[in-house]
């Protein structure tokens, strides 16, 4: 889950460069939530 969420966020950041920072931040937050949950 962590890797997939991070990958998807980075791909979307490449597709939408004007929102790259926001998307990368959200991808990192998603990854951290999965680590905390143990998923």
TABELFEN-V264881 format. One record per residue. N is the residue number from 1. RES is the residue in one letter. SS is DSSP state (~ for helix, > for strand, _ for the rest). OMEGA is omega in degrees with one decimal (* if undefined). NEAR is the number of other ideal C-beta (glycine too) atoms within 12 Angstrom. Layout:
<<N & RES & SS & OMEGA & NEAR> <N & RES & SS & OMEGA & NEAR>>
This chain:
<<1 & X & _ & -177.9 & 18> <2 & X & ~ & -178.4 & 21> <3 & X & ~ & -178.9 & 15> <4 & X & ~ & 179.6 & 15> <5 & X & ~ & 178.3 & 25> <6 & X & ~ & 178.8 & 25> <7 & X & ~ & -179.1 & 19> <8 & X & ~ & 178.0 & 20> <9 & X & ~ & 179.7 & 28> <10 & X & ~ & 176.8 & 24> <11 & X & ~ & 178.3 & 16> <12 & X & ~ & 177.7 & 23> <13 & X & ~ & 176.2 & 22> <14 & X & ~ & -178.4 & 16> <15 & X & ~ & -178.4 & 13> <16 & X & _ & -175.1 & 16> <17 & X & ~ & -179.5 & 13> <18 & X & ~ & 178.6 & 11> <19 & X & ~ & -173.5 & 16> <20 & X & ~ & -177.6 & 18> <21 & X & ~ & -179.9 & 16> <22 & X & ~ & -179.0 & 16> <23 & X & ~ & 179.1 & 25> <24 & X & ~ & 178.2 & 24> <25 & X & ~ & -179.9 & 18> <26 & X & ~ & 177.6 & 22> <27 & X & ~ & 179.4 & 29> <28 & X & ~ & 178.4 & 21> <29 & X & ~ & 178.1 & 18> <30 & X & ~ & 179.2 & 26> <31 & X & ~ & 179.4 & 24> <32 & X & ~ & 179.2 & 18> <33 & X & ~ & 179.4 & 17> <34 & X & ~ & 177.8 & 18> <35 & X & ~ & -179.3 & 16> <36 & X & ~ & -179.4 & 12> <37 & X & ~ & -178.8 & 12> <38 & X & _ & -179.9 & 8> <39 & X & _ & * & 14>>
